[in-house]
């Protein structure tokens, strides 16, 4: 059994692993190294920090490095970067980024939780002053400072969750926002109708959306970003530019150590989160994952997944036998008053995976029609037309759509068919749900498209 654990990375996955290991084995010596200046923070809250719904960066932090040391007995070092792993000697090399000092630390067990890094499109000016990404607290502080210093115009490059959330917050802060998306629609995992509704909602909120328009160049003035040239030939003026076209696994350290890498460059792990080296575990946004429906490798960097994987890795390195089976890519966000949620496969993904998929879409109120204050839930189901097996679900509408997608997460995970979904005994009360829940309406409609045997 391990006596000394080193954890590389002090956010969701790394600290979940360290905390679980310490609870299981209080005598275990643990050291956590984090190269940024913050640990144990909610990165998903960064767009709302930029928009000043969350006022201070410390509000995003659950525990500081000092609190982790004193309250949990886990020595945690910020501004410390692990630069090398010697797998034979079981030693890591660490650089103190404040002093420049370098030192080595031994380990019996090692957890790599290095997260992800933003993808930067290879266009002129991408590294110029005034071009921002949003991944760490420090990056959020820099972006918020630019907004508060009087930025009037912003260009957001990328129409994923981060791009949409920041575009909303900037617009609400009084900034004139242009959003450029290279694909033909926003949130490409959504069906075209729902993606169009997201675009309409953004436009109504004051965001100028241009789909099918990738950024081609950052226009500079005196060395600083002053605009973005789109593929449509237009130059969109900007005091600040946010690049949010996605992330990739931060696996350079693992690659240099000779660990196996896989899909999208993520670290290959088994269901116990063990790497190709039995003394090294990896978890969170730096690892390759497995799709629960197809069984194929995938990459879905989400905070929920990182926390779960960290807990499992920390348990396993202290003697447990936990398994991480895979992901469905379950996700939710909001844009102004529109909530957006999805899980499982889209029609395109289901077809590519070898299914013969069908789909159905319904609109239904989220409570009894006569009860005041309700709104619509739009639900979209993807299923196999031969077996009726539920493969995916999407929803937009009021906040209650998130809970309904969670029900469908459970249904997909358990392998339910739309026939079984139609038989669920769901709750009803006029202030909460209609007598025929939107899920049941969608399942009933889907049944009509399943082949009769």
N, C-alpha and C positions, 0 to 999 in steps of 0.2 A: 504494500500500500504506500502511496506517495506520502512523503513527509514535508516536501517543499513544493509549493505551487507558484508559478509565475504566470500572470495574466497580462497579455498585451492588449490594451484597450480598456478605457474606463467609462464606457457608456452602457447601453442597454444589455447587450449580450455578455460583455466581459464582467460587469458587476453582478449580473444575475448568476453567472457561473461562480464567481468568488464568494458571493453571499451564501449560495446553496452549499458549496463545499465547506465553508466555515461552520454552517449550522450542523452539517453531518459530522464533521470532524473538527471540533474546537481546537485541538492541539496542532492542527495543520498550520504550517508557516506559509503565509500568503503575501505576495507583493504584487501590486497592480501598477502598471506604467501607462500613462496617458500623455500623448505629445501635445495636446491642446491645454488650455488653461482651465477647462471645466470638465467635471465628471458628473455622472448620474443626472443628466438633464433630458428634458423632453424635446427632442429635436423636431417632432411634429408640431410643436407650438411656435416654432420660429416665425412662420408667416404672420402670426397674430401678435408676436412681439414687434415685428417690423411695423405693423399697423397700429401699435400702441394700445391694443386691447390688453396686452400684458406689458406692464410698464417697465419692469427692471429685469435684466438678464437673470438675476438670482431667483426670480419667481419661477423660472423654468427648472431650477435645480432641486432635486429631492434631498441629496446629501452632499455636502462638500467633502473634499479630500480629508480635511481634519476630522469631520464627523464620522467618516468611514473608519478612520483610525481609532477614534475614541469610543464610538458607539458600537461598532461591529468588529473591532479588533482586526481590521484589514488595512495594513499600511498601503497608502495610495499616493502616488507621486505624479503631479502634473508637470507639464513642460519637460517630460522625460520620454525620449523616443528610443524604442528598441530598434537597433540598426542591423543586427545580425543574429542568426541562430546557428549554433554549433551542435548539430544533432548527435554527433559521436560523443563529445564531451558533456553534452547536456548543459550548455552554458549559453546565455544570451548576453549580447553586448548592448549597453545602454548609454545614450548620450543625454547629459543634462543640458537642455537647450538654453537655460539661463546663464550657466557658467562656462559651457563648452567642455566640461569634464566628461571623460568616458570611463566606464567601469564594466566589469563582468559580474553576472550573478548566476549561480547554479540553479538547476531545477530537477525535480523528479517527474513532475507533470507540468505541461505547458498548455495554456489556452490562448489561441490566437483569435482575437475579436477586433480586428483592425477596421471593420466597417467597409464603407464604400467611398468613392471619390467622384466628384462631378465629371461628366463627359463634356469635353470642350470641342465644339465643331472646329475643324481646321480651316479657319477663315482669317484673313488679314485683320489685325487689331484686336484679336481675342484676348490678349494679355494686357491691354492698355489700362491705364488708370480710368476709373469710372465704370469698368465692367465687373459685375459682381456675380458670385454664385451664392447659394444659401444651403449650407450643410452643417456648419458649426455655430456655436454661440458667437464666436469672434466674427464670423461672416455676417451674422445677423446684426451685431452691433454696428459694423461698418455700413451695412445697407440702411439701417435705421437712421444713423447719423447723417447720411446723405439726404435722406428724405426730410429730416428735421432742419437741415441747413438750407432748405428752400428749393429742392428739386421740383420743377414744374412739369417736366415731360419724361416719361419712362418708356423704354421698349423692353418687353418681356419676350425672350426667345424660347419657345417651347410651350406646348399646350397640354402638359400633364398636370398632375395634382398640384405640385409645387408652383408651377407657372400660373395656374388658375387662382390658387389661394393668394399668392402675392399680388397678382393683378387686381383682385378684389380689394385687398387691403390698401394698395396704393391708390386705387380709385376713390375709396372711402376717405382717404387722407387728403384728397383734393388734387392729386397728381393726374395729369392727362396721360392715359395709358394706351399703348399700342401693343397688341400681342401677335407675334408671328409664329405660325405653326407650319412646318414643312409638309405634314401629311394633309390629306384632303379633308379631314375632320379632326376636331378635338377629341381627346380621350378615345383613342382608336379601339379600345376594348368594348366600347358601347356600340349599340346599333346606330344606324345613321339618323333615325328619327330622334332618339334621345340625345345624341351628340349635337344635333341641330338645335334642340331646346336649350342645351347648355350654352351654345353660342348666342342664342337670342337673349338669354338671361344676362350674359356678360355684356352684350351690346346695350341692353336696357339700363344696365348699371354704369354705363359710360366708358366701357372698354371697347376700343376699336380692334376687331378681330379680323385677321387675314390668314385664312387657311390655304394650303397648297403654296405657301410662300416662305421657303426657308431663307434664313439670313445668309447673305453672301459676303458681307464685309462690315466691319465696325469703322465708321467714318470718324476720323480724328481731327481735332482742332487743338493746336499747341500740345500735342501728345496725349490729349485726353479724349475719351469717347464723347462724340457730339451727335451721333446718329447711327442708324443702321440701314445699310442698303439691302433691300429685299430682292427676291428672285423676280418680282414684278417690275423691277427697274426703278422703284420709288425709294427715296431716302426719307426715313422716318426720324425726325429730330428727337434727341434724347439728352437729358441731363444725367441720366443713369441708365445702364443696361443690365438686365438680369438674364443670365444664361441658365436655363432650366430644361435641358433636353434629355436629362436622365443621368443615371449614375452607373458605375461599374465597380466590381469588387476590388477592394484595396488588398491585393494579394502579392505585391512585389516581394515582400519579406518572405512569404511562404515559397514563392518561386525560387528565390535565391537560395533557400534552404533545401531545395530539391524535393519539396512535397508535390504530390500529384495535383494538377489543376484540371478543371473540366469546363463545363458550359459557361460561356461568357468570361472565362478566366477565373471562375470561382474555385475555391479550394474544395477538392473532392473529400467528402466525409461519408461514413456509413450511417446507418440509422441511429447509432449511438453517439454520433458527432465526432467519431475518431477519424483522424486523417490516415494517410498512408504510413505514418510513423505512429506506432502504438502508444508512445509517450506524449503525443500531441493531439489535443482536441481543437476544433475550430467551430465557430458559431456566429450567427448574425449575418450582416450584409456582405461579408467576405466569402461566403461559401456557396457552392452549388447546391440547389435544392431538388426536390422530386415532386412532380405534379401528381396529386392524389388520384386523379381520374385516368390519366394516360400512362402513369408510371415512368414518364420520360424526364430527363434532367430539365431544370428550368431555373430561372433567377427572379425571385420576387422579394426585393429588399423592403421589408415592412417592420415596424417597431414591435408589433405583436409577435411575429416570428422570431425576432432577435431575442426577446425576453424568454420565450418558451425554450428556444434552443440553448440559451445560456443556462437556464435552470437544469435542463436535462444533462448537459455536459458536466456541470458542477456536481450533479448527483452521481453520474457514472464514474467520474475519476475518483470518487470516494466510495466506490463499491456497489452503487445501485446498477440496475439494468434497464434504464429507461430508454424508450425509443421515440424518435421523431419520424413519423411516417411520411410527412410531406405537407404540401400546401395546396390551397385552392385559389390563391390570389384574392382573398376576400378583402374588400377595401371600401371606404366610404369617405366622402368629403361633402362640403357645401359650397355653393357659389351664390352669394347674396341670399335669397330666400329659397333657393332650390337645393335640395339634398340629393346626392348621387351615390349609389351603392351598387356593388356587383360582386359576384363570386363565380368560380368555375370557368367554363369555356364559353367563348362567343361562338356564333355560327361558323365563322371562318376557322377558328381554332379547332372546333369539333370536326369539321370536314377534313382539315389537314391531319387530324389524329386518326382518321380512318372510319369515323362514324358516318352514318347517313342521317344527318340531323334535320329536325324540323323546329319551328319556333312559333310562339304565340305571344301576343301583346294585348293587355287589357288596361283599362282605366277605371278606377273605382274609388269612391270616397273612403277616407280612412276612419270614419265613424258613422253612426246612424245619420241618414240624410237630414232628419229633422232636428238633429242636435247641433247647436251653434258652434262655430269656430273651427270646423273641420276643413279639410282640403283633400286634393286628389293624390292617390298613389298610382303611378304607372308601373306595371310589372311586365317583365319580358322573360319568358322561359325558353331555354334551349334543351331539347331532349332527343333521344334516339327514336326515330319514327317506327322502328320495328319492335323494339323491346319496351319503349316508353320510359327508359331510364333517364332520370333527370341529370343533365350535364352542366347546366349553367343558369344563372339568373341575373337580371339587371333591374334596377329600380330607380326612378326619379320621382320627386314630389316633396311632400312634407317630411318632417324629421322622422315620422313613424315608419318610413320606408326602410330605414336602417334595421329596425327590429324584424321586419318581415324578411329582409335578406338574411338575417341571422338564422331565422327558422329554415330558410332554404339551404343555408350552409349545412345545418344538421341533416337535412334531407339528402343532400348530395353525398355527404360523408358516409351516411349509412346505406347508400346505394338504392334509395327509394325510386320507384317509378312514379309517373304522374298520376296513375291510378291510386297508388297508396297515398300520395300527397293529397288527393281529393278526399280521402277518408279521414284526414286528421281532425281530431276533436279540439278545435281552436277556441279561444275565449271569445266571449261576446258581452258587451255592455254598451249602451248608446254613447257614453262619453269616450269610449276606448276603441271600439271597432264595430263595423256593421255585422248583421247577423250572418251574412255570407262574406267572410273575409276576402280581401283581394287575392290572397293566395289560393283560396278555394275556387274563386272565379277563374283564375288563370289556369289552375289544374283542370277544371272542367272543360275549358276551351281547348286545352292541349290534348285531352283525351280524344277529341273529335278527329285529331290528325294522326293518331297512332294506328298503325295497320291492324285491322281486325283479323284475328287468327281463325 
